[in-house]
Amino acid sequence: MVTASNMFAADNTAAARFHLLTLDPGHFHASLVQKFMYPDVDPVVHVYAPGGDDLQEHLKRIEGFNARSNEPTHWREEVYQGADYLSKMLADRAGNVVIIAGNNAQKTDYILRSVQAGFNVLADKPMIIKPGDLPKLEQAFAVAQSNHVLLYDIMTERFEITTILQRELSQRPELFGEMEKGAPDSPAITMESVHYFSKVVAGSPLKRPPWFFDVRQEGEGMADVGTHLVDLVQWEAYPEQALKPADAKVISARRWATPITREQFKRVTGADDFPDYLKGDVKDGVLQCYANGEFTYRLREVYAKVSASWNFETPSGGDTHHSIVRGTKADLIIKQGAEENFKPVLYIQQVGKHPSVEFDTAVKNAMLALQKKYPGVGCESSGAAWRVTVPEKYDVGHEAHFSQVTGNYLGYLRDGKLPAWEVPNMFTKYATIMKAYELSR
């Protein structure tokens, strides 16, 4: 695991092996890739974009990282602005790793054009937002393989320590038993994520581009945030096993809208009114943003339910994640509510009504085993369950997970390959989501 201590202390004293290119950065995730420095990555980053507010907001965030007092970065952004930004990037060949995080309407084209030109690509989720782009994504993976470059998406949730420990504990049969198979109305795995349009990022209120509220450009909830949830289901139910689209059968799916007033829209985007491309989504003066979705499906033998929803803002805390992985002996539950101070906490709950000494012993033995890999991890009694305690050094926060993912990806580039299961599982993930997208209609 790439941790805060071994990733964020990195500098660039080694000869630069990797040269980053940032393509049309419209989402703040593009800047979070650069929140810290990396060994053997050139501090000069070439940015190609059409210009406008998206680009300026991106550059301001990078400047903020460079100017901060604690662990300042020293990136130097070389910017090209123009309508021909994509062809210019492909022609200049000023780097070997393309970072793509922005308007998702063109993302699949960006990915395919980049790998066709022989660039490695680290893409923010989602790689696609509509079923018609699935063949293009399949082509991109095939082209990447033939051109010996690595195409990868940014799955930050795999680096959240409670999720890591949930997965680790599910692999201990003396504690967890076997994964339940579940049923459509009682899935073995449940993943729920609640996000907020108004939030603070890197210490400042986040300014979102107006197109973020257009699901034809950003993607609906199940195609956007849902990507993380489906990824975690695959990652936890069948760790390091290659899956294929036929392994997933979507049973039910639905979508619904979040109402956004003009005042709320202005507060987050700075725009006085809804742009023309959103006018068809405005009902009685309120934007109906179809950012929410959920679906139930069967992955091989295991039933799962994923739900991604967006509210405008939260009275306290931030984005939240809740998940349950059910075993024959124990349920592994992550909560992130007020009781947890809006930080994710993992609970271990025995299956059955009567707690047993044998189960308590299994919990303590599991903690002892985990401490060899994650020193300091422990547990404490919490009512009818055990609460897993995690040292602060592992709680690096969502923004830092982007650097962890990037550091992990750079390791794959040094090795010249991804784990064998990653590409088939990325494609299966998006194929599953597109099945749900179609069924939701």
N, C-alpha and C positions, 0 to 999 in steps of 0.2 A: 504493500500500500504506500502511495506517495503521501507523505504527511506534511504538515506545515513546517516542521523543523528541517526536513531534508529538501523541500522544494523551494521555499521562499528565501532561503539563505543563498540561493544560487546567484552567481554573477557571470560575466561574459569574458573571463580571462582566457578561456580556451579559444582556439581558432574557430570562427563561426562556421558551422556546418549547415545550419538551416537559416534561410532568409525568408521572412514572412511577407506575404502580400495580403492586403485587406481589400476585399472586393465589395464595393457599394454598401458600406456599413450603415444599416438603418435601425438596428436593434442594439440596445446597450450591452448585450452579450458579446458583441464584437470587441468592445473595449475591455471587458472582464478577462478575456484571454490574455491581455497584456497588463493585468493588475500587478504582476510580479515579473522578474527577469528569470531567464533560464540559461543554464550552461549551453554552450555552443550554438546559441541563437543570436544572430546579428542584431544589435540595437537599432539599426536602420530598418524601418518598415515602410514599404511602398504601398500607398493607398490609391486605389483607382475608383472614382465615383463620378456621378453626373453633377455633383455640387449640391447646394441647398442646405436646409436645416439639418437633415440627417447627418450629413458629413460634419457640419460644424459642431453639433452636439457630441459626436464621436471624438473629435479632436480635443474638445474641452475636457472630456473625461480622461483622455490620455495625459493632457497637461496637468490635470489634477493629481494623477498618480506620480508624475515626475516631480511635482512641487510639494508633495506631502512631507512632513517631518519624519514620520516613521517608515522606514524601509522605502525611501523614494526610488522610483525607477529612473532609467535614463534612456527612454526610447526617443528616437528621432524619426519623425514622420515625414516622408517624402510624398507629396500629394500631387496626383494628376486629376484635374477636373475637365470634363468634356463629355459630349454626347457619345463619343466613340471609346468610352472608358474600358469596356470589355475587350474590344479588339486591340486597344493600346496595351492592356496588361498582357494579353496573349503574345503580342509582338515583341514587347520589351524583354520579357523573360528575366525580370529583375529579381526573382526569387524562386524558391522551389516548394513552398507550402502556402496554399491559398486558404485564408480564413473567410468564411461566408456566413454572415449573420445579419439579416436585414429583411426587407420586403420578400415574403415567401412566394409571391406570384411568379417570380422569375428564377427562384432558387434552383429548381431542377435543371433548367437550361444552363445556369451558371456552373453547376456541378458537372454536367455532361461536357460542356465546352472546355472546362478546365482539365479534366482527366484526359480528354481527347488530345489536348495540347501537351500532355505529359507532366502535369502538375499534381503533386499530392494535395488532397483537400481535407480540411477539418471544417465540417459544416455544423452550424447550430441546427437543432431540431426546429421544425420538421423538414425533412428532405423533400417531401411532397405534401400537398394539401388537397388534392382531388384525384379521383381514381384514374382519370385520363393520363396522368403523369407516371403511373406505376411502370408501364413498359419502358419509359425513358430512364427511370431509375435502375431498372434491371439492366438496361444497356450500359449505363454508367458503371455499374459494378463489373460488368464483363470487360469493358474498355480499360478500366483501372487495372484489372488483373493482367490483361494483355500488354499494357504499357508499363507494368511493374511499378505502379504508384499505389498509394494507400488512400482510400476514401473511407472516412469515418465520421460518425455524428457524435455530438457532445452530450453524453449521458451523465450529467452531474449527480443525479440522485444515487448512483452506485457508490459515490464517495461520501455520502452522509453516514456517519459512524453508526447510528442506530439501525440503518438499513443493512449495513455490513454485518453487524452483530446478529440481526434477525436471520440473515442468510446463514451465517456460521452456526447458530444454534439449531437451525432446522436440519442441519447435517449431523446432528448428534442423536441417534435413535434412542439411547438410554434416557434422554430428556424429552425429546420431541415425539418419539415414536416414528410413524410413517406419515407422509403427507396425506391428508384426507383427500378424497376425490370430490366430495361435495355434490351439489345439484344446482339446477338453475335458480331455485329460490333460496338456497343456502350454500353459496360458493365457498370453496376451500380457501380462496385468496380474494381479499377485497382491498382495493387501492383507491383512495379518495384524495383529491387535491383541490384546495380552494385558493384561488389567487385574487389579487386586487389590482384594479387599474391605477389607483392612486397609491404610490408607495415611495419609500426613500431608498436610493441606491448610491453607494459610495459616499454616504453622508449628506446627500442633497436630494430634494424632491425630484422625482423622475419626470422628465418631460417626454411624453410619448408622441410619435408622429401621428397625424390624423389617420393615416392609412391603417394603423394598428387596430382601429375599430371596424375595419372592413374585412369580414371573414373571407372575402374573395382574394384578399391580399395577405392577410395574416394567417388565415385558416381557422376553422371552427375548433371548439374546445377539445373534441376527441382527436382531432388531427394535430393539434398543437401540444398542449400540456399532456394530453392523453398518450403521447409518444413515450414520455417518461414512465408512465404507469404500466403500459404494455411491456416495455423493456424490463421493468422490475419483475413482472409476473414471469416472464421467460427466464430471467436471470436467477430467480429464486426457485421456481418450480423444477427447472431442468438445467442446473448449473453446468456450464461448459459443454452442453450438448447441442449439436446442430439441429435446428428445426426447419421445417418447410411450410409453405402456406397451407398445404392440405392438412397439416396438423391442427389448424385452428378452425373451429366452426362457430360463427356468431349466431346467437340465439335470439337476442332482442337488443334494440338500440333506440335511443331517443335523443333529441336535441331541443334546447329552449334558449330564450333570449334573456339578456340582462338589459334593463332599461337605463339609458344614459340621457340625462337632461342636457340642454345647451350649456348651462352654467357648469356642470360637471365636466363636459367636453372641453370647454374653454380653460377650466382650471388645470387640466392635465396636458392639453396640447398647445394652449395659447391662442387657438383659432377662435374667432368671434362666432362662427356659425359652422354647421356641418357642410363639408364639401359636396359638390354635385354628385359624386359617385356614391354618397351615402343617402341622398335624398329619398331614394326608393325604400330605404329601411326605416324612415322616420314616420311614426304614427302619432297623430295628435301632438306634434311638437317634440316627441321623445324618440330618441334613437333606439331601435330594437337590435341589439348586437348579439348574434347567435354564437356566443362564445362558450356555451355550455353543452356538454354531452356526456352520456354514459352508455355502457353496453355490457352485456353478459355474454360470455363465450366459453367454449370448452377447448382447452389446449391439450391435445392428446387425451389423457383421461381426467385431467383436473379442470374443474369449473372455476371461473374467475369473473369478477365484476370490477370494472374500472369506471371512475367518475371524475370528470374535470369540470370545475365551475368557476365563474368569475363574478365577484361583486365589485362595486365601485371602490369602496374603502372599508377598512376595518376600524372599529372603535379602539382596538388595542392589538398589539402583536403585529404579525405580518402574514405572508402566505403560510398555509398550514398543510400538513400531510398526515393522513391517518391510514393505517393498513393493518390487516389481520391475516396471518398465515396459520391455518388450523392443522394441527397434527393429532394423531390418535392418543397421545399422552399429554400434550400441552398446546396452548394457543400462544403465538408470539404476536403481541399487539403494540403498535406504535401509535401514541397519542401526542397531540401538540396543542392542547387547549389551555384554558386559564389555569387549571390545576398544575400544568407543567410550565407555567410562565411563558407559554407560546413557543417553547423549545421542544423538539421531538424527544420523546422518552420511550424506551422499550420496556414492556412488561411481559413477564412470563406467568401464564395462568394455567394451572393444572386443569385438565379435562375431568369433569366429575364434580360431585357436590362436596366430597370430604377430602381435604388436603391430607397427604400422607407423609410420614417420615422419609419414606423411600424417595418420594419426589423432591423433598427439600434437599436430601443428600445429592440427588442428581443435579439439582440447580447449582449447588456449591461446587461440585466436581467440575461442572461445565465452566464455571467462572475461573477455577484454578487452571483449567486447560486454556481458556482464552487469554489469561494473563501472560502466557508464554509468548503470544503473538501481539497482544495489546496490553502492555503492562499498566496496571492501575485500574483496569476494569473490575467492577465488583457488583454486588447486589445488596438490596435491603428489603425487608418485608414491607409490603404496602397493602394492607387489608388482606384480601383473598389472593393476592398475586405477589410476585417478586418484581421489584423495580430495579432495572439494571442501571448502575451508576457509572458514569463515564468521566474521566479526567478532562479538564478544560482544554488540554493540548490537542485533543481529538475534535473538539467542537470549533472548527475553523470558520463555519458559516457558509451559506450558499454561494456568496460571491467568490470565495477562495476555491470552491470546488472547480471553477472553470480553469484555474491554473493547474489543479491536480489532474483534470482530464487532459489538458494540453501536455503536461509533463509525461503522462502515461503514453499519449500518442507519439510524442517524440521518441520515447523508448521503443515503440514499435517501428518507427522509421529507422532508428539505429540498427534494429534487428533485421530490417528489410521485409517484415511480414506482420500481419495481424494474427491473433489466435484463429485457428481453423474454423471455429464456430461463429465468429463475429459477423462475417459477411452474410452467410445464410440467415442468421438471426435478425440482422438489420432488415433484410428484405422481407422476411416473414412478419416482422413487426409492422412494417408499413402496409403490407398486403392485408393483414388482419384489420388494421384501422380503416382501410378503404372499404372492406366488407361492411364494417359497422357504419361507415359514412353512408353507403348506399342503402342499407337497411333502415337507417334513421329517417329516410324519406318515404 
